[in-house]
Amino acid sequence: MRRIGQTQDQSSAQRLCDYLETQSIDAKPDADTDAAAAHDIWIRDERDVDAARSILDEFLASPSDPKFNVTDEAKRLRLEREKSIREKVKQQEKARQRLRGRGGVGGGQTGSIPVTIAVIVLSTLASFSTSFGRLRGQVEVGNLTLEQKIFFNLSCVDPIEYKVTGNQFASLQQGQVWRLVTPMFLHGATFHLAFNMMALFTLGSVVERIHGSVFLAGLLLVSQIGATLLQMSIPELPLLQLLREGPIAIGASGAVFGVFGFIWIRPRFQQNYPVEIPQINVTLMLGFLVACFTPLIPGIANGAHLGGLLIGIAIARFWPREW
């Protein structure tokens, strides 16, 4: 909390705090001061300090201004906030019960997150079995190695088809729609795989335990499809090269950003949502997203990252409130 100044007495301090409440600023007067003495005003959120100081200056200049007579409105808002807090606590307890019932945190059961575990296992197997995209041996049409077959069939477009036609949608146009999803299982390096799987386990397991396996599977699928389509659809224009690494983009990053986008934005549209990503983690994820647009981290499918994030945010916004 931050002290922003003083008022003349307890009565004026309370009037000011009531007005700040109506401005969505959480404030309280010093409770350990004699009623007739000057009272310190404390602001809970650091982000509100400048606005609160401006209001304090205005109040001190004209403490009798009728606009500061908002006691009833402030009382109503405080009651609503207390009710919202109680409801959120209730929902959090409900979520904890659901987590315990599904073998949640501390339960020691991985069976409660089968989709998360399945994606991690499949991604690990596919990445190692294709040597992280560093395919060995000469590519001979009709005589591909198993490693080459796996990579070519899981990519968003068959590399041979793409080389011949120059059309990144060639395989999709032949009805091979699985290619919108399967690139998430391929990775270009052990660090690439480890980073994505740790993020998926951290975020995906939370969503799966709260919303269930079917929901997480749908979120991953839709996010990955959106990520793949955006990455493939970006024209080869100089101004868009930061977004487009190429049509044959691999990795689960798009799906991971979709899960991140959902769990980041959801609490803003469902006030009693039981979890919230710490601001430092949000900053790290968004910072990484931005850094990938710079020469600091080259060779990134930024279109896939952005596509997955936007899909996750959209689902968080429009999915029904009940979970």
C-alpha positions, 0 to 999 in steps of 0.5 A: 500500500502507498500513503498519498497524503492527509485529510483534516480529520476522520470525517473528511478522510472517510468522505474522500475514501468513499469518493475514491471507491466510486472511482474504482480506487481501493483506499482506506484512512489510517485507523489508529488516529484520533478522530479529530486529528489529521488522517493518512490516506492509503491506496492499495494498488500502486497503479492507482496512486497518481490518480488518487493523488490528483483526486486528493488535491482536488478534495483538499482544494474544495472539501465541501464540493457536493460531488464528494457526498457519495456515502450511499453509493460507496457503501453499495459498491463495497457490499457488491465487492464483498459479495463478489469476493465471497463468491470467488472464494466459494468458486475457488473452494469448488474448484479445489474440490473438483481438483481433489476429485480429479486427482489434482495438485497434491493428489499424485494422480496424472490420470486427471490430465490425460489430454495434457499427458497424451500431447506431451508423450506424442510430441516427445515421440514424434520429435525424437523419431524425426530427429527434430527435423534434421532428417537423415539420409537422401530423400528419394520419392517412393523410397522414404525412410520411416523417419522421413515418412513421419515428418512428411506426413505430420507437417502442414504440407508435404515438403515434396509436394511443396517443392514441386508446386510451391503451394503450401495448401497442396496437401490440404487441398487433397483432403489431408486435413489432419495437417492443420493439427499434427505439426504441433507434435513436431519440434526443431530442437530439444530446447524447443520441445522442453519449453513447449511441453513445460508450458503445456504441462503448467497451463494445460493441466490447470485448464484440464482439471477445471474444465475437463479433458474434452474442453482442453482437447477442443481448445488445443485443436482449435488453437492449433488449427488457427495457428497453422492457418494463419502461419500458412496464409501470410503472404510472402511480402517483405513487411510480413516476413517477421510473421512468416518463417515459412509454411512448414512451421512446426511446434506446439507453441501455437496451441500453448499460446491458445491455452495461455490466452484463454487462462489469461483473459478468462478471469476478466469475463468471469469474475469468480474464475478460480485461477489467475495467472500472476502478472509476472508470468503474463509479462514473461509470456508476452515478452517472449512473444514480442522478442520473437519478432526481433532479431534476438530470436530468429527463425520463429513462426510468429504467425502461429504464436499470434494465431493461437493467442488470438483464438485462445482469447476469443474462446475466453471471451465467448465461452459460456460463463459456467464451467 
